[in-house]
Amino acid sequence: MSRSLMTVSAAEFTAASRLWWIRLLTLAFGLLTVAMAQTASIGELRDGETFARLTVALLPLALLLVPLAALLVGVSSVSAAEDTSGFLLSQPLSATDVIVGRWLGQAGALGAAIGLGFGTGGVLVWASSGSSDAARFVVLIAACLVLALAFLSIATLVAAKISNRGSAIGVAAFIWFVLVLLYDAAALTAALWLTGRQGARLLFASVFANVVDLVRILTLTLAGTPHILGAAGESWTRALGGPAPVAALAAAVLIAWIVVPVAIAARVAAGGDQ
């Protein structure tokens, strides 16, 4: 990593870490983990079930909150800093250095918030329950980090294309609504209109276009709970023949979701700077 890239990323990490709602988000993740653990632990549980139940209970809420936080960090800090962008681009820095450096700094701030929030809550749960399956919860934290990086990349592309902060936030909110709330219902409805293999193929293909579904499938597969993958996830399991190829394909597509939007944003910024 070049020194200029490190300088930009360090500055962006400091700016993102100073956002008051990032700190509140860290606290919220910790409290949410403890609260969901209490809910998931109602009744008599055998030793080793606490974190399995906690992962399943916490995942839907994480899939709602983490994308929203990542989108807000990406569009707020980048699009609100138009003057700073001009200053940075006037320095001996390439547009790629600016885009990638900012993405790295924001990713560090988001990663710290997610890791500290969920991690602290997980430690508290472990101390009180003594469960031995904490590796499943580690999978959930890692999946949340990947989800945050993917949506941060999307937000970086939005901010590169839209210079107005209010418009960028509006587009980000629409993306969150479509991918997190609307997409699955629309894909399932479309699959029900079709019959037989066509519907199954549609469900299989629909996962590629939704990073939230990819993270859900990857998390539940690696956490050892593939029986609740949902319709799209079950379609993947049947088509690919087992959890291992499902996890491998989901991980590969998630890497593309992280890398490709940032690469496009760098090209957009480089084109605008010429």
N, C-alpha and C positions, 0 to 999 in steps of 0.2 A: 504494500500500500504506500502510495506516494505521500510526501510530507504535506502537500497542499490538500490532498484528500483527507488526511487525518485532521488538519486544521479546520476544514469546513465541517466535518462530522462532529468534532469536539464542540465547536460553537453551537451546532444545531442540537446536540445532546443536552447542553446546558440550557438552551432556550426552551426545549420541550420539557425538560425536567422541572422547570420553574412554573409551568402551567399548574394552577391550583387544582384543577379538576383531575389532572394526572395523579396527584397525591391522594385525592379523594377516591379515585378509581382503585388505587392500591389498597386502601383501607376497605373499600367495598368488596373487593375480591376476597380478602381475608375473612371478613364477616360473613359473606355469602357462603364460603366454604364451610365454616363452622355451623352456620344455620342449616344448610342442607345436610350436613353430617348428622345433626340431631334428628332431622326428619327421616333420613334414610335408615337410621339405627333404631327406629321404633319397633318394639317387639324383641323376641329372642333371636339373636343372630349367632350362627356358628362362628368360631374364631377364623379370621381370614376373609370375612365377607364385607367388612365395613367399607373398605376402599373400592370394592367392586360396586357396591350399592351407591357410594358417593359419586363415583365416576359417571354412572348412568343418570343419577339425579341432577348432577351439576352440568352435564354436557349441554342440554338444551338452553340453559341460561347463559352459558359461556358463548354459545353460538349466536346469541342475540347481542350480548354486550361487547365482546371483543371486536367484531367487525365495526361496530359503531364507533368505538374508541379509536381504532386505527384510522378510519376515514376522517374523523374529526382532527386528529393530530396531523395527518397528511395535508388536508386542504387548508386548515387554519394557519399553520405555521408557514407553509410555503407561499400560499396566495396572499397572505397578509404582509409578506415581507418583500413587496415588489421593489421598494427602494434598495433594500439590502441585496436583492438579486442583481440589480443594476450595478451596485458597487462591486460585488463579487466578480461579475462578468467583466468589469473594467480592469480587474487585476489579471496577472498572468495565470489565469485558471481557465481550463476548458469548460464548456457547458456540461460535459459528462462529469467532470470533477464536482461541479456544483450540485447537479442532480443526485449523483451517487453519494456524495458526501452528506448531503442533507438526509437522504434516505437512511444511510447508516446511523446518523445521529438520532433520528426519530425512532429507528428500529431499536437502538440501544435503550432509549427512554421507555418505549413500550415494553420491551423485554424485561426491564427492571421492574416495572409496575406489575406485570403479569406474574413474574417469578416471585417477587416479594409477597404479593397479595395471596396468590394461591399457595405458594410454598409455606408462608407463615401459618395460614389456616390448616394446611395439611399436617404440619408439625404438631399443632395443637390437637388435631384429631388423633394423630398417631400416639401422642403422649397419653391421651385419655382412653383410647380403645385398645392399644397394643396389638393392632392388626398386623398381620404378616404379609399382606398383599399390597404394600404401598407402591410397588412398581407400576401397578395399573394407574395410580394417580399421577405418577411421573409421566406416563404416556399422555394423560390428559393435559398436563402443563405444557409438554412439548408440542402437542397438537394445537393448543391455544397460541403458542408462540408462532407456529407456522401460519395459522389463520391470520394472526395480526400482521405478519410480514406480507402475506398475499394482499390483504385489503389496503395496507400501507402503499404497496406498489400501485394498486388501482388509484388510490388517492393522489399519488405522485403524478400519474398520467393525467388525471383530471386537472390538477393544479397547473401542469405544464400547458394544457390546452386552453384553460380558462383563467384569465388574469384577474377577474373580479372576484373578490372574496365571497360575497353573498351568493353569486351565481354558482361558484364552486361548491359551497356548502349545500346549496339546493340540489345540485347534480349528485353529490355524494349521498345525500339523504335518499334520493330516488333510487340510487344503486343499492343502498342498504335495504330499502323496502322490497325491491324486486328480488334480490338474491336471497335474502333472509326470510322474508314473509310470504312472498307471492309465488316464487319459482316452483317449489315442490308441488303446490296445489295445481298449478297450471300444467306441469309435466304429467302428473298423475291423471288429471282430467283428459288430457290429450291421449294418453296411453289407453284409457278406458274406451275412448271412441274407436280405437283400433282393435283388432282381434288377433289372437294367437301370437305368432312370432313377431309381428310388426309392433305390437304394443310392448313386448319385452325388449325389442331392439331400441325402441324410442326411450324407454326407461334407462337402458344401458348407456345410450349416447347422451342423455340429458345430464348425466353426472359430470361429464367433461366441461360443461359450460357453467357449472356452479361450484365455486371453491368451498362453499359451506357444506355441500353434500360430500365432497371429497374428504374434508376433515372429519366429518361424522363417520364416514365409512372407515377411514384409516384408524380413528380412535377406537371405535368399537371392535374392530378386527384385532388390533394389537392388544387391547385390554382384555381379550378373551370373552367378549360378549357378542359374537356375531349373530346370535339369534334375534337381536332387536335392531338389525341394520335398516329396516324399512324396505319398501318395495324396490327402490332403485338399488339399494345395497344387495338385496337378495338376487336381483337380476345380475349384478356383477358376479356374485358368488357362483351362481349357476353357470354363467357364460365362461368364467375363467377357471372354474374347477377347484376352488379352495381359497382359504384365507391368505396364504402366502402370495400368490399372484395378484390377488385383490390389493393387498397392502403395497406391493411393489409398484403396480400401475398407478395407484392413488398417489404415492409419494412422487413418482416421476412427473405426473401431471401437475401436482402442487408446485414442484420446482419451476415448471414452466410458467405457472401463474405468478410466481414471485419475480422471475427474471424478465420475462417478456415485456410487461408494462413499464418497468424501469428503463429498459433498453429503448422502447418507443418514446418515452418521455425525454430521454437524453437526445434522441434524434430531433424531436420537436424543438427542444431548447437550442440545439445547435443550429437548426434551420432559422429560428427566429433571431439568432445572434448575428447571422451573416448579413 
